[in-house]
Amino acid sequence: MGDKVPRREYFDVVEAERMTDGSSYGSHPDYLPDFMNDPCDDDGRHVMKLDLTENRALAAATLSRFPAAAGDVIDFESAPFEDRLWWDDEEHWTRMAADLLSSYAQRSERVAVIWGNYLMPTVTMPVHVAVRHARDILDAGQHFWIHPLGGSVLIECLMDGQVTVVTIPSRA
């Protein structure tokens, strides 16, 4: 019981910066899937890495509006969700990602991938690139969130296979 991680009320990007010295955000882009760091790759050229200021703005509009559970995931006991799915393997995840993105994003839109690891920069890319590289995104080995830019949903993907779709609450 003494080892329990304290629950934070809401996701706090500034607190994460303080805990990681602030200079750690995006310090390891090499942890990203290879295509995201390859300017010669047709899909890699469409990936944009967000700087710290851009990441803060995106977090304020998305993650920071949700209660946080231990382990920096959304506390769905306190936040209602739209849908919860489970993937069994990488192939299943690839199909699920394509279905989810086609349901919640227009093909011409961009999506943001926000990593559970503060060392990896948040990235944006066209929907079709995210669908084509869904397996690579999963293989980065971190829980992550996908947010169709301009949309009102956030998709949380955990490494245990749980995928939860939630509507982003309005600013309180």
Accessible surface in RSA format (square Angstrom, percent):
REM  Atomic radii and reference values for relative SASA: ProtOr
REM  Chains: A
REM  Algorithm: Lee & Richards
REM  Probe-radius: 1.40
REM  Slices: 20
REM RES _ NUM      All-atoms   Total-Side   Main-Chain    Non-polar    All polar
REM                ABS   REL    ABS   REL    ABS   REL    ABS   REL    ABS   REL
RES MET A   1   218.25 113.0 157.13 104.0  61.12 145.5 131.11 111.5  87.14 115.4
RES GLY A   2    82.62 101.9   0.00   N/A  82.62 101.9  44.21 121.3  38.41  86.0
RES ASP A   3   142.45  99.8 117.18 116.6  25.27  59.8  42.63 100.3  99.82  99.6
RES LYS A   4   162.81  79.4 136.46  83.7  26.35  62.7  89.57  80.6  73.24  78.0
RES VAL A   5    87.09  57.3  82.26  74.5   4.84  11.7  84.25  73.2   2.85   7.7
RES PRO A   6   110.96  80.9  95.50  87.1  15.45  56.2 106.88  88.2   4.07  25.3
RES ARG A   7   108.33  45.5  78.65  40.1  29.68  70.7  53.07  72.5  55.26  33.5
RES ARG A   8    64.15  26.9  57.99  29.6   6.16  14.7  48.45  66.2  15.70   9.5
RES GLU A   9   115.43  66.3 108.68  82.2   6.75  16.1  49.79  96.3  65.64  53.6
RES TYR A  10   109.00  50.9 102.56  58.4   6.44  16.8  57.46  43.2  51.54  63.5
RES PHE A  11    16.35   8.2  11.65   7.2   4.69  12.2  11.65   7.1   4.69  13.4
RES ASP A  12    64.28  45.0  59.05  58.8   5.23  12.4  16.68  39.3  47.60  47.5
RES VAL A  13    23.81  15.7  19.51  17.7   4.29  10.3  21.62  18.8   2.19   5.9
RES VAL A  14    95.62  62.9  95.15  86.1   0.46   1.1  95.15  82.7   0.46   1.3
RES GLU A  15    46.29  26.6  44.29  33.5   2.00   4.8  12.14  23.5  34.15  27.9
RES ALA A  16    26.06  24.0  23.69  36.6   2.37   5.4  26.06  36.7   0.00   0.0
RES GLU A  17    10.85   6.2  10.85   8.2   0.00   0.0   4.56   8.8   6.30   5.1
RES ARG A  18   162.56  68.3 140.31  71.5  22.25  53.0  76.81 105.0  85.75  52.0
RES MET A  19   123.80  64.1  87.43  57.9  36.37  86.6  86.95  73.9  36.85  48.8
RES THR A  20    44.10  31.4  34.68  35.2   9.42  22.4  42.88  57.6   1.22   1.8
RES ASP A  21   110.40  77.3  84.93  84.5  25.47  60.2  38.47  90.5  71.93  71.7
RES GLY A  22    20.70  25.5   0.00   N/A  20.70  25.5  16.29  44.7   4.41   9.9
RES SER A  23    85.55  72.3  55.92  74.6  29.63  68.3  53.99 115.0  31.56  44.2
RES SER A  24    23.72  20.0  21.42  28.6   2.29   5.3   2.75   5.9  20.97  29.4
RES TYR A  25    25.80  12.0  10.83   6.2  14.97  39.0  10.83   8.1  14.97  18.5
RES GLY A  26    17.83  22.0   0.00   N/A  17.83  22.0   3.95  10.8  13.88  31.1
RES SER A  27    55.93  47.3  26.29  35.1  29.63  68.3  34.26  73.0  21.67  30.4
RES HIS A  28    65.85  36.0  65.85  45.8   0.00   0.0  36.88  38.0  28.97  33.7
RES PRO A  29    48.56  35.4  48.56  44.3   0.00   0.0  48.56  40.1   0.00   0.0
RES ASP A  30   100.16  70.2  74.99  74.6  25.17  59.5  45.65 107.4  54.51  54.4
RES TYR A  31   102.34  47.8  85.59  48.7  16.75  43.6  59.56  44.8  42.78  52.7
RES LEU A  32     4.31   2.4   0.00   0.0   4.31  10.8   0.00   0.0   4.31  11.6
RES PRO A  33    13.91  10.1   2.26   2.1  11.65  42.4  13.91  11.5   0.00   0.0
RES ASP A  34   126.21  88.4 115.92 115.4  10.29  24.3  38.66  91.0  87.55  87.3
RES PHE A  35    15.91   8.0   9.53   5.9   6.38  16.6  13.33   8.1   2.58   7.4
RES MET A  36     4.31   2.2   0.00   0.0   4.31  10.3   0.00   0.0   4.31   5.7
RES ASN A  37    56.86  39.2  33.94  32.8  22.92  55.2  28.75  69.2  28.12  27.2
RES ASP A  38    58.40  40.9  55.05  54.8   3.35   7.9  15.35  36.1  43.04  42.9
RES PRO A  39   100.72  73.4  90.23  82.2  10.50  38.2  93.92  77.5   6.80  42.3
RES CYS A  40   106.75  80.8  86.01  95.9  20.74  48.7  31.16  78.9  75.60  81.5
RES ASP A  41    45.17  31.6  37.46  37.3   7.71  18.2   8.11  19.1  37.06  37.0
RES ASP A  42    98.71  69.1  93.89  93.4   4.83  11.4  31.49  74.1  67.23  67.0
RES ASP A  43    14.16   9.9  13.78  13.7   0.37   0.9   0.75   1.8  13.41  13.4
RES GLY A  44     6.13   7.6   0.00   N/A   6.13   7.6   0.00   0.0   6.13  13.7
RES ARG A  45   144.22  60.6 112.02  57.1  32.20  76.7  48.72  66.6  95.50  57.9
RES HIS A  46    82.14  44.9  77.63  54.0   4.51  11.5  46.94  48.4  35.19  41.0
RES VAL A  47    17.68  11.6   0.06   0.1  17.62  42.5   0.06   0.0  17.62  47.8
RES MET A  48   114.54  59.3 110.46  73.1   4.08   9.7  91.69  78.0  22.85  30.3
RES LYS A  49    87.22  42.6  60.99  37.4  26.24  62.5  32.48  29.2  54.74  58.3
RES LEU A  50    24.37  13.6  20.99  15.0   3.38   8.5  21.28  14.9   3.09   8.3
RES ASP A  51    80.41  56.3  72.14  71.8   8.27  19.6  42.79 100.7  37.62  37.5
RES LEU A  52    51.48  28.7  48.17  34.5   3.31   8.3  48.17  33.8   3.31   8.9
RES THR A  53    97.55  69.4  96.15  97.5   1.40   3.3  64.32  86.4  33.23  50.2
RES GLU A  54    81.60  46.8  75.35  57.0   6.25  14.9  30.20  58.4  51.40  42.0
RES ASN A  55     9.77   6.7   9.73   9.4   0.04   0.1   0.00   0.0   9.77   9.4
RES ARG A  56    98.51  41.4  95.37  48.6   3.14   7.5  28.25  38.6  70.26  42.6
RES ALA A  57    65.77  60.5  51.23  79.1  14.54  33.1  59.61  84.0   6.15  16.3
RES LEU A  58    22.39  12.5  17.32  12.4   5.07  12.8  21.36  15.0   1.03   2.8
RES ALA A  59     4.21   3.9   3.51   5.4   0.70   1.6   3.79   5.3   0.42   1.1
RES ALA A  60    40.76  37.5  36.65  56.6   4.11   9.3  37.87  53.3   2.89   7.6
RES ALA A  61    41.61  38.3  37.80  58.3   3.81   8.7  37.80  53.2   3.81  10.1
RES THR A  62     0.21   0.1   0.21   0.2   0.00   0.0   0.21   0.3   0.00   0.0
RES LEU A  63    11.45   6.4  11.45   8.2   0.00   0.0  11.45   8.0   0.00   0.0
RES SER A  64    33.33  28.2  21.66  28.9  11.67  26.9  16.91  36.0  16.42  23.0
RES ARG A  65    53.94  22.6  41.68  21.2  12.26  29.2  17.29  23.6  36.64  22.2
RES PHE A  66     2.55   1.3   2.55   1.6   0.00   0.0   2.55   1.5   0.00   0.0
RES PRO A  67    13.34   9.7  13.34  12.2   0.00   0.0  13.34  11.0   0.00   0.0
RES ALA A  68     0.44   0.4   0.44   0.7   0.00   0.0   0.44   0.6   0.00   0.0
RES ALA A  69    27.74  25.5  24.00  37.0   3.74   8.5  24.48  34.5   3.27   8.7
RES ALA A  70    49.20  45.2  32.09  49.5  17.11  38.9  34.47  48.5  14.74  39.0
RES GLY A  71    52.70  65.0   0.00   N/A  52.70  65.0  41.85 114.8  10.85  24.3
RES ASP A  72    59.06  41.4  58.32  58.0   0.75   1.8  10.49  24.7  48.58  48.4
RES VAL A  73    29.78  19.6  29.78  27.0   0.00   0.0  29.78  25.9   0.00   0.0
RES ILE A  74     5.20   3.0   0.00   0.0   5.20  12.5   0.00   0.0   5.20  14.1
RES ASP A  75    16.27  11.4  14.90  14.8   1.37   3.2   2.27   5.3  14.01  14.0
RES PHE A  76    28.79  14.4  11.02   6.8  17.77  46.2  11.73   7.1  17.06  48.8
RES GLU A  77   175.66 100.8 135.28 102.3  40.37  96.1  54.65 105.7 121.00  98.8
RES SER A  78    66.68  56.4  32.06  42.8  34.62  79.8  22.96  48.9  43.72  61.3
RES ALA A  79     8.49   7.8   6.32   9.7   2.18   5.0   7.81  11.0   0.69   1.8
RES PRO A  80   122.54  89.3 105.48  96.2  17.06  62.0 116.04  95.8   6.50  40.4
RES PHE A  81    82.21  41.1  55.22  34.2  26.99  70.2  57.98  35.1  24.24  69.4
RES GLU A  82   104.94  60.2  68.63  51.9  36.31  86.4  11.25  21.8  93.70  76.5
RES ASP A  83    57.64  40.4  54.82  54.6   2.83   6.7  10.89  25.6  46.75  46.6
RES ARG A  84    77.02  32.3  55.77  28.4  21.25  50.6  19.94  27.3  57.08  34.6
RES LEU A  85    54.61  30.4  51.38  36.8   3.23   8.1  54.61  38.4   0.00   0.0
RES TRP A  86   129.20  51.8 118.36  57.3  10.84  25.5 101.26  54.0  27.94  45.3
RES TRP A  87    35.48  14.2  26.65  12.9   8.82  20.7  26.65  14.2   8.82  14.3
RES ASP A  88   121.48  85.1  88.68  88.3  32.81  77.6  29.23  68.8  92.26  92.0
RES ASP A  89    77.11  54.0  72.05  71.7   5.06  12.0  34.41  81.0  42.70  42.6
RES GLU A  90    64.58  37.1  62.62  47.4   1.96   4.7  20.53  39.7  44.05  36.0
RES GLU A  91    94.33  54.2  93.92  71.1   0.41   1.0  43.94  85.0  50.39  41.1
RES HIS A  92    48.61  26.6  48.61  33.8   0.00   0.0  26.08  26.9  22.52  26.2
RES TRP A  93     1.75   0.7   1.75   0.8   0.00   0.0   1.75   0.9   0.00   0.0
RES THR A  94    41.13  29.3  40.90  41.5   0.23   0.5  40.44  54.3   0.69   1.0
RES ARG A  95   140.25  58.9 135.41  69.0   4.84  11.5  73.16 100.0  67.08  40.7
RES MET A  96    16.04   8.3  11.73   7.8   4.31  10.3  15.81  13.4   0.23   0.3
RES ALA A  97     2.31   2.1   0.93   1.4   1.38   3.1   2.31   3.3   0.00   0.0
RES ALA A  98    31.38  28.9  28.63  44.2   2.75   6.3  28.85  40.6   2.53   6.7
RES ASP A  99    93.82  65.7  92.34  91.9   1.49   3.5  25.92  61.0  67.90  67.7
RES LEU A 100    12.93   7.2  12.40   8.9   0.53   1.3  12.93   9.1   0.00   0.0
RES LEU A 101     1.61   0.9   1.61   1.2   0.00   0.0   1.61   1.1   0.00   0.0
RES SER A 102    86.37  73.0  56.59  75.5  29.78  68.6  46.78  99.6  39.59  55.5
RES SER A 103    83.49  70.6  44.79  59.8  38.70  89.2  24.18  51.5  59.31  83.1
RES TYR A 104    74.82  34.9  54.99  31.3  19.83  51.6  37.87  28.5  36.95  45.5
RES ALA A 105     8.26   7.6   0.00   0.0   8.26  18.8   1.71   2.4   6.55  17.4
RES GLN A 106   122.19  68.3 120.28  87.9   1.91   4.5  33.17  70.6  89.02  67.5
RES ARG A 107   172.77  72.5 160.53  81.8  12.24  29.1  74.00 101.1  98.77  59.9
RES SER A 108   108.82  92.0  71.06  94.8  37.76  87.0  56.80 121.0  52.02  72.9
RES GLU A 109    51.29  29.4  45.23  34.2   6.06  14.4  22.78  44.1  28.51  23.3
RES ARG A 110    67.71  28.4  64.24  32.7   3.47   8.3  45.12  61.7  22.59  13.7
RES VAL A 111     0.00   0.0   0.00   0.0   0.00   0.0   0.00   0.0   0.00   0.0
RES ALA A 112     0.00   0.0   0.00   0.0   0.00   0.0   0.00   0.0   0.00   0.0
RES VAL A 113     0.00   0.0   0.00   0.0   0.00   0.0   0.00   0.0   0.00   0.0
RES ILE A 114    11.91   6.8  11.91   8.9   0.00   0.0  11.91   8.6   0.00   0.0
RES TRP A 115    12.79   5.1   0.09   0.0  12.70  29.8   0.09   0.0  12.70  20.6
RES GLY A 116    25.08  30.9   0.00   N/A  25.08  30.9   2.73   7.5  22.35  50.1
RES ASN A 117    28.50  19.7  22.84  22.1   5.66  13.6   8.87  21.4  19.63  19.0
RES TYR A 118    37.74  17.6  28.98  16.5   8.76  22.8  33.25  25.0   4.49   5.5
RES LEU A 119    51.78  28.8  51.78  37.0   0.00   0.0  51.78  36.4   0.00   0.0
RES MET A 120     4.57   2.4   1.54   1.0   3.03   7.2   0.00   0.0   4.57   6.1
RES PRO A 121     6.03   4.4   6.03   5.5   0.00   0.0   6.03   5.0   0.00   0.0
RES THR A 122     3.15   2.2   3.15   3.2   0.00   0.0   0.00   0.0   3.15   4.8
RES VAL A 123     0.00   0.0   0.00   0.0   0.00   0.0   0.00   0.0   0.00   0.0
RES THR A 124     8.28   5.9   8.28   8.4   0.00   0.0   5.13   6.9   3.15   4.8
RES MET A 125     0.00   0.0   0.00   0.0   0.00   0.0   0.00   0.0   0.00   0.0
RES PRO A 126    16.41  12.0  16.41  15.0   0.00   0.0  16.41  13.5   0.00   0.0
RES VAL A 127     7.07   4.7   7.07   6.4   0.00   0.0   7.07   6.1   0.00   0.0
RES HIS A 128    52.32  28.6  50.11  34.8   2.21   5.6  31.70  32.7  20.61  24.0
RES VAL A 129     0.00   0.0   0.00   0.0   0.00   0.0   0.00   0.0   0.00   0.0
RES ALA A 130     1.58   1.4   0.48   0.7   1.10   2.5   0.48   0.7   1.10   2.9
RES VAL A 131    43.47  28.6  41.36  37.4   2.12   5.1  41.37  35.9   2.11   5.7
RES ARG A 132   137.69  57.8 105.32  53.7  32.37  77.1  63.80  87.2  73.90  44.8
RES HIS A 133    26.52  14.5  25.73  17.9   0.80   2.0  24.59  25.3   1.93   2.3
RES ALA A 134     1.70   1.6   0.89   1.4   0.81   1.8   1.57   2.2   0.12   0.3
RES ARG A 135    86.90  36.5  86.12  43.9   0.78   1.9  33.66  46.0  53.24  32.3
RES ASP A 136    54.36  38.1  51.53  51.3   2.83   6.7   6.60  15.5  47.76  47.6
RES ILE A 137     1.78   1.0   1.78   1.3   0.00   0.0   1.78   1.3   0.00   0.0
RES LEU A 138     8.18   4.6   5.88   4.2   2.29   5.8   5.88   4.1   2.29   6.2
RES ASP A 139    80.91  56.7  50.39  50.2  30.53  72.2  29.32  69.0  51.59  51.5
RES ALA A 140    25.51  23.5   0.00   0.0  25.51  58.0   7.29  10.3  18.22  48.3
RES GLY A 141    43.98  54.2   0.00   N/A  43.98  54.2  24.86  68.2  19.13  42.8
RES GLN A 142    52.38  29.3  50.71  37.1   1.67   4.0   2.36   5.0  50.02  37.9
RES HIS A 143    35.12  19.2  33.62  23.4   1.49   3.8  18.09  18.6  17.02  19.8
RES PHE A 144     0.00   0.0   0.00   0.0   0.00   0.0   0.00   0.0   0.00   0.0
RES TRP A 145     5.38   2.2   5.38   2.6   0.00   0.0   5.38   2.9   0.00   0.0
RES ILE A 146     4.56   2.6   4.56   3.4   0.00   0.0   4.56   3.3   0.00   0.0
RES HIS A 147    11.57   6.3  11.57   8.0   0.00   0.0   0.96   1.0  10.61  12.3
RES PRO A 148     0.15   0.1   0.15   0.1   0.00   0.0   0.15   0.1   0.00   0.0
RES LEU A 149    56.81  31.6  50.31  36.0   6.49  16.3  50.74  35.6   6.07  16.3
RES GLY A 150    85.67 105.6   0.00   N/A  85.67 105.6  42.77 117.4  42.89  96.1
RES GLY A 151    32.03  39.5   0.00   N/A  32.03  39.5  18.86  51.8  13.17  29.5
RES SER A 152    67.76  57.3  60.45  80.7   7.31  16.8  37.52  79.9  30.25  42.4
RES VAL A 153    12.47   8.2  12.47  11.3   0.00   0.0  12.47  10.8   0.00   0.0
RES LEU A 154     0.02   0.0   0.02   0.0   0.00   0.0   0.02   0.0   0.00   0.0
RES ILE A 155     1.24   0.7   1.20   0.9   0.04   0.1   1.20   0.9   0.04   0.1
RES GLU A 156     0.97   0.6   0.93   0.7   0.05   0.1   0.07   0.1   0.90   0.7
RES CYS A 157     0.13   0.1   0.13   0.1   0.00   0.0   0.13   0.3   0.00   0.0
RES LEU A 158    26.00  14.5  26.00  18.6   0.00   0.0  26.00  18.3   0.00   0.0
RES MET A 159    73.06  37.8  52.19  34.5  20.87  49.7  42.34  36.0  30.73  40.7
RES ASP A 160   102.23  71.6  65.61  65.3  36.62  86.6  49.10 115.5  53.13  53.0
RES GLY A 161     1.28   1.6   0.00   N/A   1.28   1.6   1.28   3.5   0.00   0.0
RES GLN A 162    25.05  14.0  24.93  18.2   0.12   0.3   0.19   0.4  24.86  18.9
RES VAL A 163     0.04   0.0   0.00   0.0   0.04   0.1   0.00   0.0   0.04   0.1
RES THR A 164     0.34   0.2   0.34   0.3   0.00   0.0   0.00   0.0   0.34   0.5
RES VAL A 165     0.01   0.0   0.01   0.0   0.00   0.0   0.01   0.0   0.00   0.0
RES VAL A 166     1.82   1.2   1.82   1.6   0.00   0.0   1.82   1.6   0.00   0.0
RES THR A 167    61.70  43.9  53.41  54.1   8.29  19.8  45.31  60.9  16.39  24.8
RES ILE A 168    20.92  11.9   9.00   6.7  11.92  28.7   9.00   6.5  11.92  32.4
RES PRO A 169    55.35  40.3  45.12  41.1  10.23  37.2  55.13  45.5   0.22   1.3
RES SER A 170    99.26  83.9  77.91 104.0  21.35  49.2  43.04  91.7  56.22  78.8
RES ARG A 171   166.03  69.7 141.45  72.1  24.59  58.5  66.58  91.0  99.45  60.3
RES ALA A 172   144.14 132.5  70.98 109.5  73.17 166.4 106.98 150.6  37.17  98.5
END  Absolute sums over single chains surface
CHAIN  1 A     8930.7       7059.7       1871.0       4802.8       4127.9
END  Absolute sums over all chains
TOTAL          8930.7       7059.7       1871.0       4802.8       4127.9
